[in-house]
C-alpha cells in the first residue's frame, strides 16, 4: 500500500514527504540542492573558516560521493579537512573522521595506497585521542583491514581484524560502571508492547539523515537535550566570546586541545563538580592563549536551558504512538543543593533519561549509546538518535542507529516524521 493510501494519513504533506515520492535522479538533485544551500548559509552566517562550514562541506561531499562525482567530493573533503586542522587541530576527532571520508573517495578512484595512508593517519589520531582500547578504533581497524585486503596485504589485514576483535571483546563485556545511583542515571518506565508494524519503506537518504535500510521500522528514539530539546548552549558560548572580545570559536579550540583528559570532559563524566571545574578549565584555556571566566561561561550556558515546546509536543506524540523515547545528554553537576542542570519537569517527558555525569560516560564514547539502548529496551539498529553535533552522531551510526543531524527544530521533526511516517509538526 502506498503511503498516501494508509488509513489515517493526513492529506497535507511536508516538503520532505514530497521528496520521498520523486524519482531517484531528482531526489539526488534535491539532496545536492539542500546540501549546497546549507553550506552557503553557514558561510554567510559564520565565515569561510568555521567548523560548521567544514561539516556542511563534508555533507555536500557525501552527496556528491554517492553520485560518483569523486573529483568534486574530494575537493570538498580536502576543504573540510583544512578547516578542521586549522580550527580544531590536526589531532582532533573531526580531523580523523574527515581523513576517513577522504580515504573512501581515494579508494573509489583506485588509489589504494593513498587511501590506506589516509586511514592510517585517522587511526593514529583516534588512538592518541581516545586510547588504544576505544570501540571507535575497532571500527577504523575494520575499514583499514578491508583496504589492506584490496591491496593484497593479507597479513596486515589479519592483524587489523585481530586488533578490532580484541577491542570489541573487551568493550562489549559488562564493564560499564553500575555503582552510580540508579535514580540519578535514568528514569525508567516498563517497556511497552512493540509499536504497530509499519511497512519496510525508507525515505531517501538526505543530508544530515543517515538511515539504516536493513531495519523494517524504528521502535525507539533518543534525543540529545541542549541544541535539540532545549536551546543550544553553543549560541550562549558564542555570545560570551563576542561580549568578551575573544576570537570566534576560541573556547571550542581550547576544549579540542585537551580532549577526553580535559576539565570539560571530566566535568561531564561527573569526575568534577561545577566548583572544582573552574580552576583547571581556566588554566587549560590560558595555556591555549584564551582568558576566560569559567563561572561566567557556565552562567551563560545556563541561559540556554529553555525547552522548545515544539519538541516536547513531538515527544508526547511519539510516546502516545507506543514508541520508546529517551534522552541522552552530556551534562554536569552544579554546585549547591539543586545540582541538576536539567529541570526534573523535563525528565518526566521521557521513558529513560541518560546523563553523562551520572553514568561516568559521555558522548561520543560508544558505550554510552549501548547503555542508552539497553535502558530504552530497543536494539541500536531499531533506534533513531537526534543530536546537533556531528561528532556525536558518527559513533551512533557505526553501532547501527539511524541518525538525524539537528540544525533547527522544524527540520529535525520533518526528518523524523518522514522516517516514522508521522506528522510531528501539525
Residue pairs with C-beta under 8 A, 6 or more apart in sequence:
1 199
3 9
3 17
3 20
3 21
3 201
3 421
6 421
9 421
10 423
10 426
12 423
12 426
14 414
14 417
14 418
14 423
14 425
15 414
16 203
16 206
16 414
16 415
16 417
16 418
17 417
17 418
19 27
19 30
19 203
19 204
19 206
20 27
20 203
20 204
20 418
22 30
24 204
27 204
28 63
28 66
28 67
31 63
31 204
31 205
31 206
31 207
32 60
32 63
32 64
32 67
34 206
34 207
35 56
35 59
35 60
35 63
35 207
36 60
38 56
38 59
38 60
38 207
38 208
38 407
39 53
39 56
39 57
39 59
39 60
41 56
42 50
42 52
42 53
42 56
43 53
43 56
46 52
46 53
46 248
47 53
47 248
49 83
49 86
49 87
50 83
50 87
50 248
50 249
51 83
51 84
51 87
51 88
51 94
51 249
51 252
53 83
54 79
54 80
54 81
54 83
54 84
54 87
54 94
54 98
55 80
55 94
55 390
57 76
57 77
57 79
57 80
57 83
58 76
58 77
58 80
58 98
58 101
59 207
59 208
59 405
60 76
60 207
61 72
61 73
61 74
61 76
61 77
61 80
61 101
61 105
62 73
62 101
62 207
63 207
64 70
64 72
64 73
64 76
65 73
65 101
65 104
65 105
65 108
66 205
68 108
70 105
70 108
70 109
73 105
74 102
74 105
74 106
74 109
77 98
77 101
77 102
77 105
78 102
80 98
81 95
81 98
81 99
81 102
84 92
84 94
84 95
84 98
85 92
85 95
87 249
87 252
87 253
88 94
88 95
88 252
88 253
88 256
89 95
89 253
89 256
89 257
90 125
91 125
91 128
91 129
92 125
92 129
92 256
93 125
93 126
93 129
93 130
93 364
93 391
94 390
94 391
95 125
96 121
96 122
96 123
96 125
96 126
96 129
96 140
97 122
97 391
97 394
99 118
99 119
99 121
99 122
99 125
100 118
100 119
100 122
100 140
100 143
102 118
103 114
103 115
103 116
103 118
103 119
103 122
103 143
103 147
104 115
106 112
106 114
106 115
106 118
107 115
107 147
107 150
112 147
112 150
112 151
113 151
115 147
116 144
116 147
116 148
116 151
119 140
119 143
119 144
119 147
120 144
122 140
123 137
123 140
123 141
123 144
126 134
126 136
126 137
126 140
127 134
127 137
129 259
129 260
130 136
130 137
130 260
131 260
133 167
133 170
133 171
134 167
134 171
134 365
134 366
135 167
135 168
135 171
135 365
135 366
135 367
135 395
136 364
136 366
136 395
136 398
137 163
137 164
137 167
138 163
138 164
138 165
138 167
138 168
138 171
139 164
139 398
141 160
141 161
141 163
141 164
141 167
142 160
142 161
142 164
144 160
145 156
145 157
145 158
145 160
145 161
145 164
146 157
148 154
148 156
148 157
148 160
149 157
171 366
171 367
172 370
176 359
176 361
176 367
176 370
176 371
177 359
177 360
177 361
180 270
180 358
180 359
180 360
181 358
184 355
184 358
185 354
185 355
185 358
185 359
186 352
186 353
186 354
186 358
186 375
187 347
187 348
187 350
187 351
187 352
187 353
188 351
188 352
188 375
189 351
189 352
191 324
191 377
192 322
192 324
193 322
194 219
194 322
195 217
195 219
195 321
195 322
195 323
196 322
197 216
197 217
198 216
198 217
198 420
198 421
200 216
200 217
201 421
202 211
202 213
202 419
203 209
203 211
203 418
203 419
205 211
206 415
207 405
208 404
208 405
208 407
208 411
208 415
209 402
209 403
209 404
209 405
209 415
209 419
210 393
210 397
210 402
210 403
211 402
211 419
212 381
212 400
212 401
212 402
214 381
215 381
215 382
215 400
215 402
217 382
218 323
218 382
218 383
218 384
218 402
218 419
218 420
219 323
219 324
219 378
219 382
219 383
220 323
220 324
220 325
220 326
220 373
220 376
220 377
220 378
220 382
220 383
220 384
221 318
221 323
221 324
221 325
221 326
221 383
221 384
221 385
221 386
221 416
222 325
222 326
222 327
222 328
222 369
222 372
222 373
222 376
222 383
222 384
222 385
222 386
222 401
223 229
223 311
223 315
223 325
223 326
223 327
223 328
223 350
223 385
223 386
224 327
224 328
224 329
224 363
224 385
224 386
224 387
224 388
224 389
224 392
224 406
225 327
225 329
225 331
225 342
225 346
226 232
226 233
226 304
226 305
226 329
226 331
226 388
227 233
227 234
227 387
227 388
227 389
227 406
228 311
228 386
228 387
228 388
228 406
228 412
229 307
229 308
229 311
229 312
229 315
229 327
229 346
230 304
230 305
230 306
230 307
230 308
230 342
230 346
231 304
231 305
231 306
231 308
232 304
232 388
233 301
233 304
234 388
235 304
236 300
236 301
236 303
236 304
237 251
237 252
237 297
237 300
237 301
238 248
238 249
239 300
240 246
240 251
240 296
240 297
240 300
241 247
241 248
241 249
241 250
241 251
242 248
244 292
246 290
246 292
250 288
250 290
251 285
251 290
251 292
251 297
253 288
253 290
254 284
254 285
254 288
254 290
254 292
255 262
255 264
257 284
257 287
257 288
258 264
258 265
258 284
259 265
262 281
262 284
263 272
263 277
263 280
263 281
263 284
264 277
264 281
265 362
266 272
266 277
266 280
267 273
267 274
267 277
267 281
267 332
267 357
268 330
268 331
268 332
268 356
268 357
268 362
269 356
269 357
269 360
269 361
269 362
270 332
270 333
270 356
270 357
270 358
270 360
271 360
272 280
272 332
273 332
273 333
273 334
273 335
273 339
274 298
274 332
274 333
274 334
274 335
275 335
277 294
277 332
278 294
278 295
279 294
281 292
281 294
282 291
282 292
282 293
282 294
285 291
285 292
302 341
305 341
305 342
305 343
307 346
308 409
310 409
310 410
310 413
310 425
311 409
311 412
311 413
312 346
312 349
314 413
314 416
314 424
314 425
315 325
315 349
315 350
316 349
317 422
317 424
318 325
318 420
318 422
318 424
319 325
319 351
321 422
323 420
324 351
324 352
324 376
324 377
324 378
325 349
325 350
325 351
326 350
326 351
326 352
326 353
326 354
326 372
326 375
326 376
327 347
327 350
327 352
327 353
327 354
327 355
328 354
328 363
328 368
328 369
328 372
328 385
329 342
329 353
329 354
329 355
329 356
330 355
330 356
330 362
330 363
331 341
331 342
331 355
331 356
331 357
332 341
332 357
333 339
333 341
333 357
334 340
334 341
342 355
347 353
351 376
352 372
352 375
352 376
354 368
354 371
354 372
354 375
356 362
356 363
356 368
359 368
359 371
361 367
361 368
361 371
362 368
363 369
363 387
363 389
363 392
363 395
364 391
364 392
364 394
364 395
365 395
366 395
366 398
366 399
369 380
369 385
369 395
369 396
369 399
369 401
370 380
370 399
373 379
373 380
373 383
373 401
376 383
379 400
380 396
380 399
380 400
380 401
381 400
381 401
383 401
383 402
384 401
384 402
384 403
384 404
384 416
384 419
384 420
385 393
385 396
385 401
385 402
385 403
385 404
386 403
386 404
386 406
386 412
386 416
387 393
387 396
387 403
387 404
387 405
387 406
388 405
388 406
388 407
390 405
393 403
393 404
393 405
396 403
397 403
402 419
404 412
404 415
404 416
404 419
406 412
410 425
413 424
413 425
414 424
414 425
416 422
416 424
417 423
417 424
417 425
